Amino acid sequence: MNKLTRSHRLTAGPARTGALVAVLAAALTACGGGGSHSSASSADQLSGDPLTAVRSAPDITGRTGSAKATTELVTESAEKKAVFNGSGGYDYVNRIGKLEINVPPGAATTGKIVEVVLPGTVYLQNSGAKIPEGKWVRLDVRQLPDGNLVSSGATDPASAAGALRGVQKADLVGTETVNGLELKHYKGTLDLAKAADATGGRGGDGLRMAAQTFTVKEVPYEVWLDGQGRLHKVVETFSFAGVAGSKEAKDQVKVVSTVSLGEFGAAVDATEPGAADIFSMKPSASPS
């Protein structure tokens, strides 16, 4: 059993266990923030200093108000590889996002996982066989060993961007033209614990949990920024032990997370589920 699944079973109730296991159990067991509330500012400009440019990207992107997003999460070990794809968007003003994740064959659930994210909280729909259709499971990211950076099949746009606040090294790779837009390409390493401190509040909780769980502390990343300093694409590579406590190469799991943003300022359809739509699994009655 992988470390993420095992730890989650030990620290969360049955409903929460189902939510995490449904998404990554088949993919991994077999292997074994906050944005600004300001409106967009035309004064934002990409810094000539790579480190400043990358660290500033989350806040500059947040000032656009919202963005559409596509995600890809690739989990790979010595024995198995799985790919999760998703799409949705994030509203930086109201600090809420929504993603629909395509579940790969062999996972414990089928179709799509729907995820609504807020600072420190994630709601999952279609997340397990014991969850009624249409109902949501509410999770505090502090109950997830990885802080929900990978366990639901995607790194949400706020967390993916927020991680860049912890960048320790940034090198300019070059300039690339994507869909007619000139983007600067950077690469380096980041520290999730420092990113959590820089993000602060509930938005930093997931980053802090991941910093404690992932085995490679200097997280490699690549990022593409436009002339305004906005984030268009970020690739972050996380690693953890598929067998709890193991340092052997054969037991390590690599997770490559890619988040791409576009259509800045476009409306994002994301609302927090109502109380009547939240499912709470009742514990089984003890025998008398």
C-alpha positions as CSV (number, residue, x, y, z in Angstrom):
1,M,0.0,0.0,0.0
2,N,1.4,3.4,-0.9
3,K,2.2,6.0,1.7
4,L,-0.5,8.5,0.7
5,T,-3.3,5.9,0.8
6,R,-2.1,4.3,4.0
7,S,-1.7,7.5,5.9
8,H,-5.1,8.8,4.8
9,R,-6.7,5.6,6.1
10,L,-5.1,6.1,9.4
11,T,-6.1,9.8,9.9
12,A,-9.5,10.2,8.2
13,G,-13.0,8.7,8.5
14,P,-14.5,6.2,6.1
15,A,-16.1,8.7,3.8
16,R,-12.9,10.6,3.4
17,T,-10.9,7.4,2.9
18,G,-13.2,6.5,0.0
19,A,-12.6,9.9,-1.6
20,L,-8.9,9.6,-1.8
21,V,-8.7,5.9,-2.5
22,A,-11.1,6.1,-5.3
23,V,-9.0,8.4,-7.3
24,L,-5.4,7.2,-6.8
25,A,-5.7,3.7,-5.2
26,A,-5.5,1.8,-8.5
27,A,-3.0,4.2,-10.0
28,L,-0.6,4.3,-7.0
29,T,-1.2,1.2,-4.8
30,A,-0.3,-1.0,-7.7
31,C,2.9,1.0,-7.9
32,G,4.0,-0.5,-4.7
33,G,-3.6,30.0,-2.0
34,G,-4.1,32.5,-2.2
35,G,-4.5,34.9,-5.1
36,S,-4.8,38.6,-5.0
37,H,-8.3,40.1,-4.6
38,S,-7.3,43.1,-6.8
39,S,-8.5,43.6,-10.3
40,A,-6.1,43.1,-13.3
41,S,-3.5,45.8,-13.5
42,S,-2.0,47.0,-16.8
43,A,1.0,48.1,-14.8
44,D,2.1,44.5,-14.2
45,Q,5.2,43.7,-16.1
46,L,7.5,40.7,-16.3
47,S,10.6,41.3,-14.2
48,G,14.0,41.1,-15.8
49,D,15.2,39.1,-12.8
50,P,14.2,35.4,-13.2
51,L,13.8,34.7,-9.5
52,T,11.6,37.8,-9.1
53,A,9.6,37.0,-12.2
54,V,8.7,33.5,-11.2
55,R,8.0,34.4,-7.5
56,S,5.7,37.2,-8.6
57,A,3.7,35.1,-11.1
58,P,1.1,33.9,-8.6
59,D,0.1,37.4,-7.5
60,I,0.2,38.9,-11.0
61,T,-1.9,36.0,-12.3
62,G,-4.3,36.5,-9.4
63,R,-4.9,40.1,-10.4
64,T,-6.4,38.9,-13.7
65,G,-9.5,38.0,-11.7
66,S,-9.9,34.5,-13.2
67,A,-8.6,32.0,-15.7
68,K,-9.6,28.8,-17.5
69,A,-7.4,25.8,-16.7
70,T,-6.3,22.4,-18.1
71,T,-4.4,19.9,-16.0
72,E,-2.5,16.7,-16.5
73,L,-1.2,14.5,-13.7
74,V,1.1,11.6,-14.5
75,T,2.0,9.1,-11.8
76,E,4.8,6.7,-12.5
77,S,6.7,4.0,-10.6
78,A,8.9,1.1,-11.6
79,E,5.7,-1.0,-12.2
80,K,2.9,1.3,-13.4
81,K,2.0,4.6,-15.0
82,A,-1.3,6.4,-14.9
83,V,-2.4,9.7,-16.5
84,F,-5.2,11.9,-15.2
85,N,-6.5,14.8,-17.4
86,G,-8.8,17.6,-16.3
87,S,-10.2,21.0,-17.2
88,G,-12.0,23.8,-15.5
89,G,-11.0,27.2,-14.1
90,Y,-10.2,29.3,-11.0
91,D,-11.8,32.5,-9.7
92,Y,-9.1,34.5,-7.9
93,V,-11.5,37.1,-6.6
94,N,-13.8,34.7,-4.8
95,R,-10.9,32.2,-4.3
96,I,-12.8,29.2,-5.6
97,G,-12.1,26.8,-8.5
98,K,-13.7,23.9,-10.2
99,L,-12.1,21.0,-12.2
100,E,-13.4,17.9,-13.9
101,I,-10.9,15.1,-13.9
102,N,-10.9,12.2,-16.3
103,V,-10.2,9.0,-14.4
104,P,-7.9,6.5,-16.2
105,P,-8.9,2.8,-16.7
106,G,-8.4,0.6,-13.6
107,A,-9.2,3.3,-11.0
108,A,-11.7,2.5,-8.3
109,T,-14.3,4.9,-9.8
110,T,-15.2,5.6,-13.4
111,G,-16.0,8.6,-15.5
112,K,-15.1,12.0,-14.1
113,I,-14.2,13.2,-10.6
114,V,-15.6,16.8,-10.1
115,E,-13.5,18.9,-7.7
116,V,-14.4,22.2,-6.1
117,V,-11.5,23.9,-4.3
118,L,-11.3,26.7,-1.8
119,P,-8.4,27.7,0.4
120,G,-7.8,24.7,2.7
121,T,-10.9,22.8,1.5
122,V,-11.7,20.5,-1.3
123,Y,-15.1,19.0,-2.3
124,L,-15.2,15.8,-4.4
125,Q,-18.1,14.4,-6.4
126,N,-18.2,10.8,-7.9
127,S,-15.3,10.0,-5.6
128,G,-16.1,6.5,-4.5
129,A,-18.5,3.5,-4.8
130,K,-20.0,4.2,-1.3
131,I,-20.8,7.8,-2.1
132,P,-24.3,8.3,-3.5
133,E,-24.5,9.7,-7.0
134,G,-24.5,13.5,-7.1
135,K,-23.3,13.9,-3.5
136,W,-20.1,15.6,-2.5
137,V,-17.5,14.7,0.1
138,R,-15.9,17.6,1.9
139,L,-12.2,17.3,2.9
140,D,-9.9,19.6,4.9
141,V,-6.6,19.5,3.0
142,R,-4.8,19.1,6.4
143,Q,-6.4,15.6,6.5
144,L,-4.6,14.6,3.2
145,P,-0.9,13.7,3.5
146,D,-0.2,15.4,0.2
147,G,-2.4,18.4,0.9
148,N,-4.5,17.6,-2.2
149,L,-1.6,18.5,-4.5
150,V,-1.9,15.1,-6.2
151,S,-4.4,12.9,-4.4
152,S,-7.5,14.0,-6.4
153,G,-5.9,13.5,-9.8
154,A,-4.9,17.2,-10.3
155,T,-3.0,20.0,-8.7
156,D,-5.5,22.8,-8.5
157,P,-4.5,26.1,-10.2
158,A,-4.2,28.1,-6.9
159,S,-1.8,25.5,-5.4
160,A,0.2,25.0,-8.5
161,A,0.8,28.7,-8.8
162,G,1.2,29.2,-5.0
163,A,4.1,26.7,-5.0
164,L,6.1,29.2,-7.1
165,R,6.2,31.6,-4.1
166,G,8.8,29.1,-2.7
167,V,11.1,29.2,-5.7
168,Q,14.8,29.0,-4.7
169,K,16.4,28.8,-8.1
170,A,15.2,30.2,-11.4
171,D,17.0,30.2,-14.8
172,L,15.8,31.7,-18.0
173,V,15.8,28.9,-20.6
174,G,14.7,31.0,-23.5
175,T,11.7,32.6,-25.3
176,E,9.0,30.5,-27.0
177,T,6.0,31.4,-29.1
178,V,2.8,29.6,-28.1
179,N,-0.4,30.3,-30.0
180,G,1.1,33.5,-31.3
181,L,2.1,34.7,-27.9
182,E,5.7,35.2,-26.8
183,L,6.4,33.5,-23.5
184,K,9.5,33.3,-21.3
185,H,10.5,29.8,-20.2
186,Y,12.1,29.3,-16.8
187,K,13.2,26.3,-14.8
188,G,14.6,25.6,-11.4
189,T,13.7,24.3,-8.0
190,L,11.2,25.3,-5.3
191,D,10.7,24.7,-1.6
192,L,7.0,23.8,-0.7
193,A,7.5,24.7,3.0
194,K,8.7,28.2,2.1
195,A,5.9,28.5,-0.5
196,A,3.4,27.7,2.3
197,D,4.9,30.4,4.5
198,A,4.8,32.9,1.7
199,T,1.2,32.0,0.8
200,G,0.0,32.1,4.4
201,G,-3.5,31.3,5.8
202,R,-5.6,28.4,4.7
203,G,-4.2,28.7,1.2
204,G,-0.8,27.5,2.5
205,D,-2.1,24.5,4.3
206,G,-2.0,22.1,1.3
207,L,1.5,23.2,0.4
208,R,2.7,22.7,4.0
209,M,1.2,19.1,4.1
210,A,2.9,18.2,0.8
211,A,6.2,19.6,2.1
212,Q,6.1,17.1,4.9
213,T,5.1,14.1,2.7
214,F,7.1,14.4,-0.5
215,T,10.5,12.8,-0.3
216,V,12.3,15.2,-2.7
217,K,12.4,18.6,-0.9
218,E,13.8,20.6,-3.8
219,V,10.9,20.3,-6.2
220,P,11.9,20.7,-9.9
221,Y,9.6,23.0,-11.9
222,E,9.4,24.7,-15.3
223,V,7.2,27.7,-16.0
224,W,6.1,29.8,-18.9
225,L,5.2,33.5,-18.3
226,D,4.0,36.3,-20.6
227,G,5.2,39.8,-20.9
228,Q,2.8,40.9,-18.1
229,G,4.2,38.2,-15.8
230,R,1.1,36.0,-15.9
231,L,1.4,32.3,-15.6
232,H,0.5,30.3,-18.7
233,K,2.0,26.9,-17.9
234,V,3.7,25.3,-14.9
235,V,5.2,21.8,-14.6
236,E,6.1,20.5,-11.1
237,T,7.6,17.2,-10.3
238,F,6.8,15.6,-7.0
239,S,8.2,12.3,-5.5
240,F,7.1,10.1,-2.6
241,A,7.7,6.6,-1.3
242,G,5.1,4.1,-2.6
243,V,6.1,1.9,0.3
244,A,6.0,3.8,3.6
245,G,9.5,4.6,4.8
246,S,11.3,3.0,1.9
247,K,14.2,4.8,0.3
248,E,14.8,2.2,-2.3
249,A,14.6,3.4,-5.9
250,K,12.1,0.7,-6.9
251,D,9.6,2.0,-4.3
252,Q,9.6,5.6,-5.3
253,V,6.7,7.2,-7.2
254,K,7.2,10.2,-9.4
255,V,4.2,12.6,-10.1
256,V,4.5,15.1,-12.9
257,S,1.8,17.8,-12.6
258,T,1.1,20.2,-15.4
259,V,-1.3,23.2,-15.2
260,S,-2.0,25.4,-18.1
261,L,-3.9,28.7,-17.8
262,G,-5.6,30.9,-20.4
263,E,-8.6,33.0,-21.2
264,F,-7.7,35.4,-18.3
265,G,-10.7,37.2,-17.0
266,A,-13.2,34.7,-18.4
267,A,-16.1,33.8,-16.1
268,V,-15.6,30.6,-14.0
269,D,-18.6,28.5,-13.0
270,A,-17.7,27.4,-9.5
271,T,-19.9,27.4,-6.4
272,E,-19.5,25.7,-3.0
273,P,-21.8,22.8,-2.6
274,G,-24.7,23.3,-0.2
275,A,-25.0,21.5,3.1
276,A,-27.8,19.2,1.7
277,D,-25.5,18.0,-1.0
278,I,-22.7,16.9,1.4
279,F,-22.5,13.2,2.2
280,S,-21.3,12.1,5.6
281,M,-20.8,8.4,6.0
282,K,-22.2,7.2,9.4
283,P,-20.1,4.7,11.3
284,S,-21.4,1.2,11.6
285,A,-23.3,0.5,14.8
286,S,-21.2,-1.5,17.4
287,P,-22.6,-4.9,18.3
288,S,-24.3,-4.9,21.7
